[in-house]
């Protein structure tokens, strides 16, 4: 995910902020400004002032460079009938290169068999925002892409009508041709291509979008993924696969600790390795880390293996800098201390303290979730060359425009002298939103006088130098009445913030992070206080698929199960009672000023939709069925990225404490489903990633450096331990004009709590610290 | 100069004998279908066939495979089982990002060539060397079973 846009009035509170925004164009510092003084000052007087000055923008309108719906930008028709549709979002497994062009093809009545998809380079002025994160691609581009297709269709129809000299009302585009309905005459898209291209693009207001009943592809889910054939034959090109004539291969030895730098190095032995061409120092940048390359010593060679061997032969003295103190065990104790003291109040309703005094029972629990690395199977990689002052880059990036801007800045080139070609991504999960590795490639090509250089990150590099998912301690306290119902709820959440990566560390979370399942819990509890104690960052904190929702869903949804158990009630019934009557809640009333960057009117928090996914997933999974000893069902439901997901996990824990997961049911309400088949695959994948992080995922630090080198230490779930049977239940909706929810991220957060709740049901053992690892072992 | 039999053709490679086959394929010969994922035999992304057996190219020096038949994902469609596996992968839309899938397909093809009716336990054993971060395991299992069912009928 990326940071949301906030009104610039807030950000421009200081000139310093403004200038940085103009450089970065992204809004990290704007958010920090909001966190820093708006919330500290109570409630957003500044925000209200800003809003009155200019209407606040939401959704795609609020993203850098907004959206574009010009068919001439996205569609080209060749005279042989081939329709080329541009995909400007990055493909990383979510299927966007299939789903977005499919929307265009459907509206324009193109035959998918004659559609080719072309990947856009980084150019947001031309294509609109390209930051592929935040579960936004379909949410923000479904309507613009429908308009692109509809406009193209209307241009083809007009061209045909003009050719036949009949009113346009008498012609109709139908599966790659235009038909004159009365006479039955037809002209193919190819035959019409030239004439249609000369016509003006119809006004947005004159576009006739299809009725859902007319859709051929949208909502059907029967199109195969566009890159399937290339993938299964090994032809698909990822960033790491780029090959250019005379290309050199580089790996970089980076400072092991954030903020570290080279004191001195000796390259003699490295240069003796056959194939090594050159050793180059890359300067380290001062903190904050931002998207800057980390610096270090690069070994440039004739092949990747020689570069890796050369790096091993380097002798480097490092200055580790101030973060060499970072130790995950000690830090956990710091977080524990932090959440046991009052912290900055970020939401406050009723009188929590008074209600605790009248409560019959008080329950307290603390939940710890460690750092994670995204670990996409394709590690970061980028290739750059500079020819006559023009830098061309080929890379696997979620942020092509940001990559372009940053390369331009580092090479001191105007932006139009930088081209960023986007390859397929071998996974992204947020890591590839940060273009530090892209800048490295450009700098290394520059060091080689423009010769093409590919920088490949080894797995060790990827794990040591990720932008890590935060580490967090969530403390929850509830006071229950005589019926076991919560009267009062206190949640203290301490976690280093993503903001620290981009500016001075306020030690507090941004609205973006608070709005991911801490302050926006929609429970019907009269007294609620949410606090955010300080937590200092010692590494690059970044976004990982579903971001802060992971620890929050783990804590909140585990805690609700604990309360249900304390009250002696069924977890599902208890959870539904907590949600209360179906209602649409203004996120602002929950102190959530962010709301995933979307309009609070279009996207209220709808507890009815959350209840429905709980109803569906419990019904489909057979909630309440009798199970033998050692088996259990666990439930969790979480709202994130404007989408509602309910999960029931079934576990078996054997006598030795070995965990297996025979079945998971997932119900999702993301609004209308554009490509149900890829939604299902995202649910399956999110489930397995959720299991992976809950059971195995942990990055830890010692003396400031990451302790996990490769997949033996940072383990990922493999087939034998993956859930055997994942059943996805898509809640039906045909409201294609209603706002869509996200799909890529929202199923990750509820997996860990549902799993831990199932373990509790099976064994009575409550997991409050992730990962589970060996906590269940009895032998 | 080292000569290797790759995908049915003799190829000359001007790299030291201790170079891992993965980098000889990718950087030396431009066969980028076999992927780098870990470099130390932990993830299976680099799986190729050597004399019909699945082998992790990232830890196999090229000197060790001289005189052997090396098959990579680029030529697996020439193997009847490999082709069936690719078709099943497409039928079930197995891939997400697709990066690990060449390795998965090589591992699955090797399994199905030896065992036309693998049990779930057989599949677990053969496929658990290969990591998929996107989480396509249920579809990989289903695709392997689809091939097995086809072969049976």
Interface residues (C-beta under 8 A of the other chain):
Chain A: X91 X92 X93 X94 X95 X224 X225 X227 X228 X229 X231 X232 X233 X234 X235 X236 X237 X238 X240 X241 X243 X249 X274 X275 X303 X304 X305 X308 X375 X376 X377 X378 X379 X424 X425 X426 X427 X428 X429 X456 X458 X459 X677 X681 X682 X684 X685 X686 X687 X688 X689 X692 X710 X711 X712 X716 X717 X718 X719 X720 X722 X723 X724 X725 X726
Chain B: X15 X16 X19 X20 X23 X26 X27 X28 X30 X31 X32 X33 X34 X35 X36 X37 X38 X39 X40 X42 X43 X45 X72 X73 X74 X76 X77 X86 X89 X90 X93 X95 X96 X97 X98 X99 X100 X101 X102 X105 X120 X123 X124 X125 X127 X128 X129 X130 X131 X132 X133 X134 X135 X136 X137 X138 X139 X140 X141
